[in-house]
Amino acid sequence: MTASLLVRAPDHLGDGVMALSAIQALRPTIIIGPRWAPDLYANLGARIHPPGGRWPDADLAVLFKPSLRAAIAARHARRRIGVSHDARWPLLSDVVPTGRRHRIETYARLARLAGAPLDDPLPRYAPSAGPAVPEISRDAVLLLPGTASPETVRWSGFRDLADRLAGSAVFTGGPDEDAIVRAIAGPHRVIAPLS
């Protein structure tokens, strides 16, 4: 591994969880990520910064966020690894082609290209003690339909999926998503928003 390794985490929590094993394998010194990043990546020992402003200098930047803006912000790193998306490939020193593979495998390929030993790309997460979460049955399927993405990106199938799960669906969301979650959940159980 290189002396200073910067990771730009994905913007969406689900993607952040899918990238967890790859990011753990990289052992970054710096993580650039959204407001939930300090909670998810707290046990990695990295300094965590918000995405705005000039990023700290690093020898290597691994960009899990597939955007032109991330590639521009990482331009000061000697080596920049990312996927060939959003016409940003000229700003990258190493490119992982996009394709029809699952995002977890794409994240694993990014980590491996950076030299991280990653045998199992499936995320493993041991939550720290935090606020109490309402009790739900072990057979429940927890659905989190909220997203910071525009309405056009939001998946419209949550309610239909919950109906098909015949009573085992439980809905929740993040901070400030309670009204959206309740509108989508309809007659299905809704628990208090998570942090």
Long-range contacts (C-beta under 8 A, 24 or more apart in sequence): 1-26, 1-27, 1-114, 1-115, 1-116, 2-59, 2-60, 2-79, 3-59, 4-29, 4-30, 4-56, 4-57, 4-58, 4-59, 4-60, 5-29, 5-30, 5-58, 5-59, 5-60, 5-61, 5-62, 5-114, 6-30, 6-31, 6-32, 6-55, 6-56, 6-58, 6-60, 6-61, 6-62, 6-74, 6-77, 7-31, 7-32, 7-46, 7-61, 7-62, 7-64, 8-32, 8-33, 8-51, 8-61, 8-62, 8-63, 8-64, 8-65, 8-70, 8-73, 8-74, 9-33, 9-34, 9-37, 9-41, 9-64, 9-65, 10-64, 10-65, 11-51, 11-65, 11-148, 12-147, 12-148, 12-149, 13-40, 13-144, 13-174, 14-144, 15-64, 15-103, 16-40, 16-41, 17-123, 17-125, 18-103, 18-104, 18-107, 18-123, 19-64, 19-104, 19-107, 19-123, 20-123, 20-124, 20-125, 21-104, 21-107, 21-108, 21-118, 21-120, 21-121, 21-122, 21-123, 21-124, 22-64, 22-107, 22-108, 22-110, 22-111, 22-116, 22-118, 22-121, 23-64, 23-107, 23-111, 24-124, 25-111, 25-116, 25-117, 25-118, 26-62, 26-111, 26-114, 26-116, 27-116, 28-62, 29-58, 30-55, 30-56, 30-58, 32-73, 36-174, 39-195, 40-125, 42-128, 43-126, 43-128, 60-114, 62-110, 62-111, 62-114, 63-92, 63-110, 64-107, 64-110, 66-98, 81-110, 81-113, 81-114, 82-110, 83-110, 130-195, 131-195, 133-191, 133-194, 134-191, 134-192, 136-170, 136-191, 137-168, 139-168, 140-168, 140-169, 140-170, 141-165, 141-168, 141-169, 141-170, 142-170, 142-171, 142-172, 143-169, 143-170, 143-171, 143-172, 143-185, 144-171, 144-172, 144-173, 144-174, 144-194, 145-171, 145-173, 145-180, 145-181, 145-184, 145-185, 146-173, 146-174, 146-177, 146-180, 146-181, 158-184, 158-185, 159-184, 159-185, 159-186, 159-188, 162-186, 162-188
